[in-house]
């Protein structure tokens, strides 16, 4: 059994709160009868659900997983040279899931997997401007002027970058640990931006992608999104679907 508001949210009609509003307004029927009770349970495989007279198609069985990718693993499903890939770190899942976006071989941190193609597109399409947050150890210490350059946007070989958020976390042995937040997804962008201002990256870790956070997950470990993270992902997917982008 499944709660009706969860069923409607998973089908992409609204967030759970929005689904509760639809139910309270008498716009939802289960097996032909109007339902107004917010805690209503149903059997998605057997019950017929309608909203405003239109049948609701049950959501496909999507799976979602967050991995803390260690360095040394390729972000690919397979490799012709039998090098280790991130798929070797995952548990057995009911369906085939795929990495959303990529991290370089020597980059660690948050990597998201799903079989939900619409959500993957929502998270990675350049025009959606999803924030990605990284921690980078760079050679030397960027000056205030160099940090300001990065915040305003700098010219790379493929054009100007969008403004970024960047700050120095700490300095160790003459090298800086910086936090940087981008809303673009160009190839090797963090490394190229910092190289362009004279501070090449020594280590790089992704901490966040949209609402998904690495948190305390250790290298090689994985977990499903929290209910809060999943709700934000599905809301993002629904919002972009409604906008037609």
N, C-alpha and C positions, 0 to 999 in steps of 0.2 A: 504493500500500500504506500501511497505517496500523498503528501499534502497538495491540495488543489493549487494553492498559490505558487508552490515550487514547480508543479507541472507546467503552469502557464508561463512562468519565468523561463524555464528550460526550453520551452517552445519558441522563445524570443518575442513574446507579445509585450512584455513589460518586466520591470523589476518585481521582486516579491511584494514590495510595498504598493507598486502600481497595480499588481494583480489583486491585492486585497481591495483596492479601490473599485476595480471592475466587479469583484464579487459583491461588495456591499451595495453597489448601484443596481444589482439585479440583472447585470448584462451577461452572466455566465449560467449556462445550463449543463447539467450532468444527466445523461440518459433522458433528455427531454424535459427535465424539471429544473426550474430556476433555483439556484443555490445562493443563499446569502450568508451562510455560516462560514466565518473565516477559517475555522479549523477543519473544514471538510476534508476527508480522506477519499481517495479513489484508487482504482486499479487501472493504471495506464494501459495495460494490455487488453482490458475487457470493457471499460467504461467509455462512453461517447461524450465528448466535451464540445460545447459550442460557445462562442463569444459573439454577441450581436447576431446570432443566427447562423454564423459560419463555423464549420467544424474546425477544431484545432488538431493539427497533425502532431502526434507525439514526437518529441525531439529524438534524433538518433542517439545511440549510446556513445556519447563522447567520453573521452578520458583525458585527464590533465595531470601533468607531473612537473615538478621543479627539481632540477639536478644542480648540485654544486660541482661544476666541471673542474677537474684538476688540470694543470698543464700536462701536455703530452698526449692528449686525445684529440682526434680529428672530429670536427662537427659535420659528420656525414653518416649516412645509413650503412654504407659499406665502402671498402677500399680495395682496389685491385692488387695492391702490394701487401695486403693483410696487416697493415698498420692498425694499432688500436683505435677504435672509434668510440664515441660517446654511447653508442647503443650497447656496448659491452657492460656498461655500468648500470643499466636499467633492469628492473625486475620484469618478470613475465607479465604481460598485460593481455586483456581480453581481445583487444584489437591492436593493429599496428599503429604506433604513434611516431611522430616525426619531430625533429628539432625545429623550433620557430626562430628564424634568424640564425646567426652563427657566431662563434667565438674562434679566434685564431688558435693554432696549435699550442702556442705558449701562453695564451690568456686563460685565466680561471674565472670562476664565478657563476652567476645565475644563468641557467639555460632552461628554457621552457619547452615542454613537449606536449603535443596533442594530436588528435585526428580530426579536430574541428577546423576545417579549412577556412570558414568565414572568420573565425576568431583569429587564426593565424594571419590572415590578410589585414584584419583590423589593427593588429599589433605591429605589423612590419611595413605596411604601405607608406611610402614617403610623405604623402599628403596628410596622413593622420597625426603626425607630430607627437608620437608617443615618447615620453621622457625615458631616457636610459641613463643610469647613474653609475659612475666608475670610480675606483680608487687606483691611482697610478703612482708608482715610485719613479721619479725622473732623475736624470743626471743633473746635478747642480740645483740651484734655487731660482725659479723664475722671479724676475723683478716685478714691481707693481705695474710698470708699463707693459710688460709682456702679458701679464694676467689681464690687463684691460684690453689688449689686442684680442685675446681669445674671447673675452666677454662680448666684444663688439662684432666679432667675425673676422676671419683672415682669409687671404686668397691662397687656395691650393691649386694644383694642376687642373682640377675639374671644377674650378670656380670658387666663389666666395662661400664660406660657411655661414650658417645662421648663428646668431648670438648664442653663446654658451654661458653656463654658470660654472665658475671655478673658484676654488679657494685652497690655500695651503693648510693642511691638517697639522703637519709637524715637519721638522727638519732633523735628519739623522746623518751624522758623518758627512755633512756638506751636501746631502741630497734631500730633495723635498718629496714628501708624500702629499699628493693633491687629490681633491675630490672634483670631478667634473661631471656636469649634467648636460646631455645633448638632446635635441629633439629631431635630429636627422639620423640616417642610418647608412652613411657612405662606408665603403669598404675601408677598414683599418683607419677610421677617421680620427680616433683619439690619438693614436700613434703619430699620424701624419701632422695633426695640428701641433702637438707638442714638439715634434721634430722641427717644424717650420719656425718655431720661436727659439730654437737652439737648445732644447732640453729633451733629448730622446728618452723614450720610455724604457725602463729596465724591467718592471713587472706591471701587469695590468689585471685588474679584477673587476667584473661587473657585479654591482651590488643590488641593482633594481632595474626592472623593466615594467613601465607603467605601474599598476598597483601591486606587482609581485616583488617581494623582497627576499634577499638571500638570508637575512637574519643570522641565526646561530648554526645554520646547516654547515656541516664540515665537508671538506673535499671528498668527493665520491659518494656522499650521501644524497638521498632524494626524499621528497615528501609530496603529498598532494597539496594544492592550494588550500588555504584556510577558507572557511565559509565566507568570511568577509572579502578575501581576495577573489574568490570565485564569483561572488555577487557583483563585484565591480567589473570583472572581466565580462560577464554576461550582459551587464548594463551597457558597457562600452560597445559590445557587439550589436546589441539591439539599437543603440543610439545611431551607430553608423549605418545600420540597415535601414532605419527610418529615414535617414537623411539622403539615402541613395548614393553615398560616396563609395 
